[in-house]
Amino acid sequence: MRNRLALFAAGVLIGLASAPPDAAHAQTVVIDPKAITQAETQVQQGLAQIQQLEAQTANQLAMLQKLQTDVTAPLLKITGQATSILQQAQGLGYSSQNLAQQFQQVYPTSMAGASLAQTQAALASWRTNSSQTLQQAMTLQNQIVQAQPSTTSATAAAIKASQGAAGQTAAIQATNQLLATLSSQLTQLQTLLISEARAQQTAAAATQAAPTVGSADSQRFWTAPTATSRVQGAGSL
């Protein structure tokens, strides 16, 4: 389009300079400087408009350019690993549909009439739960530590992509990836806090339920067949 306007302007100038003379002035060449100036101005304005359109088109293409970096895949894998550890938790699992009922069964508020075997089984169950929850917390800690290099690399890649974004679309995508990285890190921290809190709560539940075992042991001691002889022996003292 620019070449056409230039040719048009040249044609106008040549046409004005070589226009056929009137019959009355056959020997006189008429040149109109004002018309030539107007034609030059029109050509310059047309070229300026073309340049503006070219700049606008280039800017629009740059704004629509997509980001070529994607850091979300490793982050999703890391988050999925942490979630899997919680879902596979044993003991008082995180996916229990009726946690209150399960908790009451494992940590009863009363064990009246329980046999020695039953109280021993309860103590063993509490020790197992405490051990499992501690192991789960340590497993999550290990998983998060192993994932730190990948998370750091993803953050650095997203920042680099954001700084080198060619346009608005790419910058928005880079920002979204940075937010995804931050969300992954917060999820890891949340998962770790949940596992540590569960370990502490399991230990606290065992401590709270311990008097029920003592009460059951005491009840058996005084209701056993030899309890009468114990009382008589104590009276003779």
Secondary structure, DSSP 8 states (H G I E B T S, - for coil): -HHHHHHHHHHHHHHHHT----STTTT-----HHHHHHHHHHHHHHHHHHHHHHHHHHHHHHHH-------HHHHHHHHHHHHHHHHT--SS-TT-S-HHHHHHHHS-S--TT--HHHHHHHHHHHHHHHHHHHHHHHHHHHHHHHHHHHHHHHHHHHHHHHHT--SHHHHHHHHHHHHHHHHHHHHHHHHHHHHHHHHHHHHHHHHHHHHHHHHHHHHHHHHSTTHHHHHHHHHH-
